[in-house]
Amino acid sequence: MKASNLIAIDTHVHIESEIPDNDADKAAKKYFGDSGAGRSRKELADYYRSRNIGCVAFSVDESLTGRPQVPNEAVGQFAAANSDVIMAFASVNPMRGEAAVKEARRLIATGLFRGFKLHPPLMKFFPNDKAAYPFYEVMNEFKMPVIFHTGHIGIGTGMPGGGGVRLKYGNPMDIDDVAVDFPDMKIIMAHPSFPWQDEALSVCLHKPNVYIDLSGWSPKYFPASLIQYCNTLLKKKVLFGSDYPLITPDRWMKDFSEIAIRDEVRPLILKENAVRLFGLE
């Protein structure tokens, strides 16, 4: 991926299974609306290439919702075949103990992955649970950036019992402990972290290794505090993310162009912060 050829880098893209939607998928579409984005890998690559946008892509290792994970190897191979626009992140549930540690090491050794994606509400763990620390030690050792879901989640919204998803696992304050204990591990807190936005801003401001991606929400719904910090103290630590296919870059970037972000800050959020974080050229 050559950053100079791109207009933006989307740090939050889901590679979805192409099987028919289950109940969780249908509830998510009701919550987000139908974006019209295709689910196939070819459609994803064509979409980003046609817009000169790079992206970080992954599939989440979880069994709570019944939505199958696209195998990590398939994600890595897909990204390698489309490396002009796609970087692969792997996903491994750290609560699997030694098996998770071995799997993380194996995946890193393939050379296909630039980081990892964790989803505490779907993986059912608090980020600062010490049982996850052996996994983080691997991330720290190899300086692998890790994306953590934070805040509310569209998956399960409106389903009986929220589809079994427990929002408590998405509190970004738990990530503060991880940032202290693993200072060489770059952490990206995914999404505006409603209802804990101020906590997320505080952690990101205080810990040099913590960043925020702005995926999962249309920018027109960003709270004033988030916009304020994007423009000032966190202008070099905030990243563009869409949440494709639930929200497309077309929609996100259009709404982003209409909010009160300073002209000099826009290129930082859209691309330059990601270039620096991921060590791109």
ZIFENKA-V374505 format. One record per helix or strand. SS is the DSSP state (helix for helix, strand for strand). FROM is the first residue (numbers start at 1). TO is the last residue. If there is no record, write none. Layout:
# ZIFENKA-V374505
SS_FROM_TO + SS_FROM_TO
This chain:
# ZIFENKA-V374505
helix_3_5 + strand_8_14 + helix_23_32 + helix_41_50 + strand_53_58 + helix_72_81 + strand_86_90 + helix_94_96 + helix_98_109 + strand_115_118 + helix_120_123 + helix_130_141 + strand_145_149 + helix_160_164 + helix_167_170 + helix_173_181 + strand_187_190 + helix_197_206 + strand_210_213 + helix_219_221 + helix_224_231 + strand_238_239 + strand_244_244 + helix_249_256 + helix_263_278
